[in-house]
């Protein structure tokens, strides 16, 4: 059985939810790293201009990714939406 990790924000009828459902229906084990709605739009906008503002958020994401990694190898990681994520975080 393939193990899939889906990273992203939850949204009603959103792409992340559809991917999770599709992967599960096809027999894959799915782990979800929910970014939640922790950051207001103004914070995300400011963090784009001043990346230092998003350091705590990215650190928390990396910590949670490390926790998922302890469960073993993932066959696929899908990042659906990451307003404050940068390539170093992933």
C-alpha positions as a Markdown table, in Angstrom:
| # | Residue | x | y | z |
|---|---|---|---|---|
| 1 | Unk | 0.0 | 0.0 | 0.0 |
| 2 | Unk | 1.4 | 3.4 | -1.0 |
| 3 | Unk | 1.8 | 6.0 | 1.7 |
| 4 | Unk | 0.9 | 9.6 | 0.7 |
| 5 | Unk | 1.5 | 12.7 | 2.7 |
| 6 | Unk | -0.8 | 15.7 | 1.9 |
| 7 | Unk | 0.2 | 19.1 | 3.2 |
| 8 | Unk | -2.1 | 22.1 | 3.0 |
| 9 | Unk | -4.9 | 24.1 | 4.4 |
| 10 | Unk | -8.4 | 22.7 | 4.8 |
| 11 | Unk | -11.1 | 24.4 | 2.7 |
| 12 | Unk | -14.7 | 23.4 | 2.2 |
| 13 | Unk | -14.9 | 21.4 | -1.1 |
| 14 | Unk | -11.2 | 22.2 | -1.6 |
| 15 | Unk | -8.6 | 20.5 | -3.6 |
| 16 | Unk | -6.8 | 19.1 | -0.5 |
| 17 | Unk | -10.0 | 17.3 | 0.6 |
| 18 | Unk | -10.6 | 15.9 | -2.9 |
| 19 | Unk | -7.1 | 14.6 | -3.1 |
| 20 | Unk | -7.3 | 12.9 | 0.3 |
| 21 | Unk | -10.6 | 11.3 | -0.6 |
| 22 | Unk | -9.3 | 10.1 | -3.9 |
| 23 | Unk | -6.1 | 8.6 | -2.5 |
| 24 | Unk | -8.0 | 6.9 | 0.3 |
| 25 | Unk | -10.6 | 5.4 | -2.2 |
| 26 | Unk | -7.7 | 4.1 | -4.3 |
| 27 | Unk | -6.4 | 2.2 | -1.3 |
| 28 | Unk | -3.5 | 4.5 | -0.3 |
| 29 | Unk | -2.6 | 5.2 | 3.3 |
| 30 | Unk | -2.9 | 9.0 | 3.7 |
| 31 | Unk | -1.2 | 11.2 | 6.4 |
| 32 | Unk | -2.3 | 14.8 | 6.5 |
| 33 | Unk | -0.2 | 17.8 | 7.7 |
| 34 | Unk | -2.9 | 20.4 | 8.2 |
| 35 | Unk | -1.5 | 23.9 | 8.0 |
| 36 | Unk | -4.8 | 25.2 | 9.4 |
| 37 | Unk | -5.9 | 28.8 | 9.2 |
| 38 | Unk | -3.3 | 30.1 | 11.6 |
| 39 | Unk | -2.3 | 33.1 | 9.7 |
| 40 | Unk | -4.4 | 36.0 | 8.7 |
| 41 | Unk | -4.2 | 37.4 | 5.1 |
| 42 | Unk | -2.4 | 40.5 | 6.4 |
| 43 | Unk | 0.3 | 38.3 | 8.1 |
| 44 | Unk | 0.9 | 36.2 | 5.0 |
| 45 | Unk | 1.1 | 39.4 | 2.9 |
| 46 | Unk | 3.6 | 40.9 | 5.4 |
| 47 | Unk | 5.6 | 37.6 | 5.5 |
| 48 | Unk | 6.0 | 37.7 | 1.8 |
| 49 | Unk | 7.6 | 41.1 | 2.0 |
| 50 | Unk | 9.6 | 40.4 | 5.2 |
| 51 | Unk | 10.4 | 36.6 | 5.2 |
| 52 | Unk | 11.7 | 36.8 | 8.8 |
| 53 | Unk | 8.1 | 37.2 | 10.0 |
| 54 | Unk | 7.3 | 33.6 | 8.8 |
| 55 | Unk | 10.2 | 31.9 | 10.5 |
| 56 | Unk | 8.1 | 30.6 | 13.4 |
| 57 | Unk | 5.5 | 29.2 | 11.1 |
| 58 | Unk | 8.1 | 27.5 | 8.9 |
| 59 | Unk | 9.8 | 26.1 | 12.0 |
| 60 | Unk | 6.6 | 24.6 | 13.2 |
| 61 | Unk | 5.9 | 23.0 | 9.8 |
| 62 | Unk | 9.4 | 21.5 | 9.7 |
| 63 | Unk | 8.8 | 20.0 | 13.2 |
| 64 | Unk | 5.5 | 18.5 | 12.2 |
| 65 | Unk | 7.1 | 17.1 | 8.9 |
| 66 | Unk | 9.9 | 15.5 | 11.0 |
| 67 | Unk | 7.2 | 13.9 | 13.2 |
| 68 | Unk | 5.5 | 12.4 | 10.1 |
| 69 | Unk | 8.9 | 11.2 | 8.8 |
| 70 | Unk | 9.3 | 9.1 | 12.0 |
| 71 | Unk | 6.4 | 7.0 | 10.7 |
| 72 | Unk | 8.5 | 5.8 | 7.8 |
| 73 | Unk | 9.0 | 6.4 | 4.1 |
| 74 | Unk | 6.4 | 8.3 | 2.1 |
| 75 | Unk | 5.9 | 7.3 | -1.5 |
| 76 | Unk | 4.5 | 10.8 | -2.5 |
| 77 | Unk | 4.2 | 14.2 | -0.8 |
| 78 | Unk | 1.7 | 16.6 | -2.2 |
| 79 | Unk | 1.8 | 20.3 | -1.1 |
| 80 | Unk | -1.5 | 21.8 | -2.0 |
| 81 | Unk | -1.2 | 25.3 | -0.7 |
| 82 | Unk | 1.6 | 26.9 | 1.2 |
| 83 | Unk | 1.3 | 30.7 | 1.5 |
| 84 | Unk | 4.2 | 30.8 | 3.9 |
| 85 | Unk | 6.2 | 27.8 | 2.8 |
| 86 | Unk | 9.4 | 28.2 | 0.8 |
| 87 | Unk | 11.6 | 25.5 | -0.8 |
| 88 | Unk | 13.8 | 25.2 | 2.3 |
| 89 | Unk | 10.7 | 24.3 | 4.4 |
| 90 | Unk | 9.8 | 21.5 | 2.1 |
